[in-house]
Amino acid sequence: MEDTICAISTALQKGAIAIVRLSGPDTFPIIRQISDLQGEYEPNTIRYGHVYDEKEQLDEVLISFFKAPRSYTGEDLAEINCHGSPFTARRILKVLLRHARAAEPGEFTRRAYLNGRITLAQAEAANDMVNSFNILQSRSALRGLDGSVSRLLEPLMEDMRQVLSMIEVNIDYPEYEDEKQMDEDVIRPEVEKWILRMEEMIHQAERFLEVKDGLKTAIIGKPNVGKSSLLNALSAKEKAIVTDVAGTTRDLIEENVDLGSLSLHLIDTAGIRESEDKVEKIGIERSRKAIAEADLILLVLDGSAPLDEEDRALLKMTEDKERIILYNKADILRSEEEGIHISAKENDLQELISYLEEKYEPAYSLADQDVLTSTRQVSLMQRAKQCLQEYLASEDLPLDIAGEELTESYSYLSEILGKEYREDLIDHMFRNFCLGK
């Protein structure tokens, strides 16, 4: 935190511009050494100039200046906007590295967090925004950047603080009879309310996380029912080979598909049947594993023919899974069975898409609400709830021990926002950020 760091913040590929970022106490002196922009720099301004390697001009640039503490990192920060050649950006970075240290992945955001500019939950949201690939993730990340997790937790934490402070007063100043006396009859009802609030937060978060990163969706069925045609139709690509020969797909084929607000991580599986073919048997075994790990099963049946024993076996195999039964080949003969009828060959999937949107709309609408947005946050909330449950399971606890149980629960909530943290976990989290962020 006492040195100055630098990195290229844009993708290393040809484009209109590239941005090289510099943050730390020596930012402005370094800019004076490598450019023809001298004098004082007004904060929140952009100046035109040139960057040099000794006397050699490297590029004409625009440099944005931000002064501590009103910058992304909370430190003096400059962003050099150069022409978008990766070669040029690297040359500028090479010059900066004579005066500053190369930033580690996520170090700019880490400094923003450590300098109190953002919470840890907002740092996670920044990474989510960088990695978002659908509307749901983008909207959720934007709310996260705006402090949605803090808004969600602060009312609960404030209620807990009030009770904890009264417990402290009762312990430290038992002679103050005018103060509210805290005992189990007072504390237990409050704890029960907190648990209910935590359970609702966890429930909402789990529903949201199920769809946030795309449902892991296995397309299964017996050979030649149109599984690969369905993958191709949903992805609008010729991703899988389609033939009249049964057993064409022998390995898993994967593709991410964006259906408006909902994303699916599709896995086209080998047709499940009894087979003596060694290669096909391996593919079928992988299909069974994909079924076990999937969030959602698209079970494709041949709607132009009666159900047979293989179909019934698949229906039995997936009866305890989250599944949608599809009757394919509606262009040949529409099945009399109740359910969703499609023609993958003719790209007639509207019934399926409408069903998916209706089924998961309550979950992806949570992107517009204040909700926990990561497994880390949910895990800490579960541990906070467990502490409260352990308190309720105990009887006749001394007031100081009760206070310790409740304080531990509060600490887990604080850790969600990063008000308390473990250094090793912080290191692990920011290691997953990209360079320059």
N, C-alpha and C positions, 0 to 999 in steps of 0.2 A: 504493500500500500504506500510505501515511501518512495518507490521508484516510478519511472515513467515507462509506459508500455505502448506498443504499436502493433498494428496488424492490418492486412487488407480485409475490408469488411464486405466486399462484393464478391460475387462468384468469379472464379478464375477462368473466364471465357470471354471471347471478344464481344464487345458491346459499345454503346454510346459513351458511357462513362464508367470509371472505377473509383472507389472511395478507399482511401488509406486513412486509418483512424489513429489518433495519438492522444493519450490521456495520462495525466500525472503532473507533479509539481514543476517539471522542466519543460512542459509542452510549449509554451510561448517562446522561451529562449531558443529551443531547438528549431522552431519555425523561422526565427530570425537568422539562424546559422545556415539553413539550407535554402532560403528563398530570398527574393528581393523585396519582401514585405517587411519593412522596418518600423520602428516606433512602437507606440502603444496600440493594442488591439481592443476595439470596442466589443463588449460581449454581444452575442446574438446578431453578428454581422457577417457578411460574406465579402471577401476582397479578392480582386483579380491580381495575378502575378505569375511568377515563374519559379520553378524548382531547379536547383543546381546540384551537381556532383562536382565539388570544388568549383572550377570555372566553366564546366560543361553544362549547358542548359539541357535539362531532361524533358521538360514539358511546360506548356502554359496551363495554369490551373486556376480554380476557384477554391479558396480556403474558407471554411466556416469556423467561427470562433465562439466558444462557449466558456464562460468563466464560472469557477466554483462559487457557491454550491449549486448554481442553477444550470446544471448540465446533466446529461444522461447518467454519468458516473458519479456526479457530485464533486468532480475535480475539474481543473482546467482541462479543456478538451478541444481538439481541432480535427477537422475532417478535410482532407485534401481530395478534391474532386478533379481527377485527371482524365485524359482520354482513355477510352475503355480497352486498351491493349493490355493483356496480362503481362506482357514483357515490360511495358512502361510502368505498370503498377509495381512490379517486382523490383525494378531499378530504383524507384522512389523508396520502397520499403528498405532496400539494401542501404541506402543513404541514412535513413532514419535509425537503422540498427547500429550505426556507429555511435549513436547518442542515447538510445533507449533500448529497452529489453523487448524481445518478442512476447506478445501476449499469449497466454495459455487459452485453451478453448473456454469460451464463456467468461473470460476474466473481466471484460468491460461491465457485463451485467452483474458479476459477482461483486465488483467494486460499488456498483449502484446499490446493491443490497447492503453491503457492509457499511457504506456511508449513510444508510438510512433513507436513501431516495425511494426505495421500493421495498415491499415485503418479499419474503421468500415465495409466497404464492404468486405474487406479480412477476417474479423472476421466472417461475414455471410457465406463466402465461406468455411471457415474451418468447420463450422457447417453443411453446405451442403455436404461436403466431408464425414463427419462422418455418415450422414444419407442417403447417396446416395444408391439407390438400382437398378440403371440401368446405361447404358453407357452414356446416355445423361446427367444425373446429375453429374456423375463422371467427364466427360470432361469439363462441365461448371464450376464445383467447382475448378478444377485444374487451369483453366484460371483465375478464380476469385482470387485464392491464389497468382497468378503471377501478380495481379494488373490490371486486364482487365477493371474494372469499372473506375479506375483512368485514364487509357489510353483513355477511351471513353470520360470522362468529361473534362479533363485538357485543350484540345484545345479550347473548348467553354468557359471555365472559364477564360482562359488567354485573350481571346477576350473581355470578359466582364470586366475584371480587367483594361484593357487598356482604355476602354471608361470611366469607373468609375474614374480612376485616372485623366483623362483629365477634367472630370466634377469638381473634387475637385480642380484642379489647377485653373479652370475658376472662381470658387466660391471664393477661398481664395486669388487669385492674379489677379483680373480683369484688373489691369493696364498692365499686360504682354501681349501686343498685338502680340508679336511674336509667342505665343502659339496658337495652333489650337482652334478656337472658337467653342464651343459645343452648338448647338441649336437644335430645333426639326427637322430641315431639315437634320441635320447630324445624330442625334440619332435614329430617327424613322426607316430609312432603315436598320440600324444595328439590332435594336430590331426585325424587321420583319424576318431577316435572322436567328436570334437566335431561334425564335418561330418555324420556319420550321425545324431547326435542332433538337429541343426538340420533336416536333411531330414525327419525324422519329425515334428517340430513343424510344419514348413511344410505337409507332406502332410495332417496332421490339421486344421490351420487352414483349408486350402483346401476340404476336404470340408465343414467346419462352415459356412464363409462362403457356400458354395453354397446352403445351405438357410436360413441365419439370417434373411435379409431377405425370404424368399419366392422361390420359383423362378419365373423369368420364363417363363411357359408359353403357347405359341401353340397355339390350337386351329385345325387346318387340315383341309381336305377339299374335295372338289368341291361345287358348289352343291346345296343341299337334302338333305344327308346327316344334318343334325341338329346342326350345330356350335352354333348359337344356342340350341337346346334344351338342349344340354349345359352351356353357360355359365349359363343360367337355373337348371338343376337344381343345379349345384354351388354357385351363389351364393344359392339360395333366393329369387331375385328375378326379376321380369319385366324383366330388364335389356335384353334384345335382342328385337327384333320377330321373331316366328315366323309364317311363312305357308307355303302350299304353292307359292308362286311362287319359282322358282329365282332366286338373285342378289339376295335381299332385303337382305342385309348388304353395304354398299358401302364402309364405312369401318371402321377398327379400333374395337372396343368393349372397354374394359378394366374389370376388377373384381378386388379382392383377396378371396381366399377362405381361411378358416381351417379346416383339416381336422384338428382336434386339435393335435398337435405340429407338423404340417407346414402351411406357408402357401404358397399359389400366387398369383402375380400373373397372372391369366388375361387373354389377349388373343384375342378372337373375331375371326377374319379373314374377309375376303371370300372366297367360293368361288373356287378357282383353276381357270380354264378359259380357252379362247380366246374373246375377246369383241370386238365392234366398238363397244360402248357406251363412250363417252368417260369417263363417270363411273366405270363399273364397272372399266375398265382402270386407272384411278388407284388404286382400292381394291385391285385384284389386285397391283399393283406394291408397295403398302404391305404387303400380306400377305407377299410374298417377302422384304421387308426384315425384317419381324417374325420370319420363320423363321430368317433368318441371325443375328439377335441373341438368339434364345431360348435359355434353359438347357435347356428340355424341350419336345418337340413331342407334342401329342395329335393323332394322325392318325386322323380319323374316316372310316370306310368304311361304306357301306350294307350291313349284314349280311343284308338281305332280298333282295339281288340279286347276281348274279355280278360279279366285278371286271371293269372295262372299261379302256380305254386311259388315261383320265384318272386312274383309281386307280393304275395301274401307273406312270404318270409321277410321281405324288406319292410313291409308294414309292421310286422311283429318286432323286427330288430330296432326300429326307430320310434316305437310307440311312447317311450319315455323321454324322447328328445323334443326340443322345440323344432317343429317341422311344418312345412307347407306341402301339401300333396298337389301335384300338377298333373293334369291329363293332357298330354301332348298329342300332336297330329290332328288338331281340330279341323285342319284344312281337308283332311281325308274323311273323317267321320267324327262328329262330336259325340263324346261319350254321354250316356244317360246318367252317369254317376254325378252326385252333387259335389261341387268343388270348383277349383279354378281350372279353366280350360284355356289352353294356349296352342299356338302353332309356331314353334321355334323356327321352322324352316321359312315361314312367311313373315317373321318378325312381328307376329301378333301376340304381344305380351301385356296388353293394357290391363287385363284383369289382374295379372300378377303384380304389376307396378302399383296399381290402385290399392290392392290389398296390403302391400308392404307399407305404403305411405300411411294408410289408415291405422295399421297395426302398431307402427313405431312412432307415429306423430306425437303421442304424449311424452315419449322419451326424448325425441330430438327438440321438442319445444322447450325443454329445460335449458337449452343453450341461451334462452332469453331471460333466464332467472338466475338468482344468486345460488350457486351450487358448488360443492366440492368438485374439483376438476382433475384429480390425479389419484392413483392408487396410494401414493405416499400420504396424502391428506386423509383419505378414507381409513388407512391403517392406523394413523394417529388418533383419529376420532374414535375408532373402535377401542383403542387402548384407554382413551379417556373415559369412555362409557364403562369399560370393565372395572376401572378403579371405583367408580360410583356403585357398581353392582356389588363389588366386594365390601364396600362400606355398608350397604343395605343388608348383606348376608351376615354381618357381625352384629352383635347385641351388646348394649351397655358399654360402648367404647368410651374411654376417657376423652374429654373434649380436645386435648392436645393431639391424641392419636387420630381422632376423627378429622381434625384440621389437616393432618399430614396426608390422609387418604384423599381429601378433597383438593389439597394443593397439588398432589401428583397428577390428578385428573386435569386440573387447570394448566399445569405445565405442558401436557401433551397438546392442548389447544394452542398454547403459545408457540409450540414448536411448529405447528402448521404454518403460522405466519412468519416463523423464523425469529421470534423474539427470544427464544431459547433454541440452541442448536448444538449438534455434535459436529466437530470439524471434519471427521472422516466422511460423514454423510453429505456434508456440504461439498467436499471435494468430489465425491462420486456424482452428485447431481450436476455440477457445472461441467464435469468432464464430458457430458453428453451434448453440450452446446457446440455450435460451430465456432471456428476461429473468427475473431473480429466482432463477435456479438457480446 
